[in-house]
Amino acid sequence: MTEKKKRQKVTAEITAAHLTEFASDLKHPMTHEQAVAFLNNEGHAYEMWKWMMQAGEEYIKFALQKQPKFTSRPRAGDADQLRMIV
């Protein structure tokens, strides 16, 4: 992921390939087909999505607490427009 790109959203995904790698790390190897079946069984994919969203929310709150509060600054062209209105 590049640091310089202006983003309006962050999308994360865990694929069956990721799942097989994680399972292998846990000494619980599975095939691609087994990984797909796991994701589609018993609501695992939806549950994983909820955990990912919760982790993202917690990270955002943590990161915002470390930073000074944002102040709204006029953009370059906004100052001229404000003067014209006043």
SULURUR-V323286 format. One record per residue. SS is DSSP state (H for helix, E for strand, C for the rest). D_CENTER is the distance of its C-alpha to the mean C-alpha in whole Angstrom. Layout:
BEGIN
ss->(SS:SS)
d_center->(D_CENTER:D_CENTER)
END
This chain:
BEGIN
ss->(C:C:C:C:C:C:C:C:C:C:C:C:C:C:C:H:H:H:H:H:H:H:H:H:H:C:C:C:C:C:C:H:H:H:H:H:H:H:H:C:C:C:C:H:H:H:H:H:H:H:H:H:H:H:H:H:H:H:H:H:H:H:H:H:H:H:C:C:C:C:C:C:C:C:C:H:H:H:H:H:H:H:H:H:H:C)
d_center->(12:14:14:17:15:15:11:11:8:5:5:5:9:11:15:18:19:16:18:21:20:19:22:24:23:24:28:27:27:26:27:24:26:26:22:22:24:22:19:21:24:24:20:18:16:15:15:13:10:12:11:7:7:10:8:6:9:11:9:10:13:14:13:15:18:19:19:22:22:21:24:25:27:28:28:30:32:32:34:37:36:36:40:41:40:42)
END
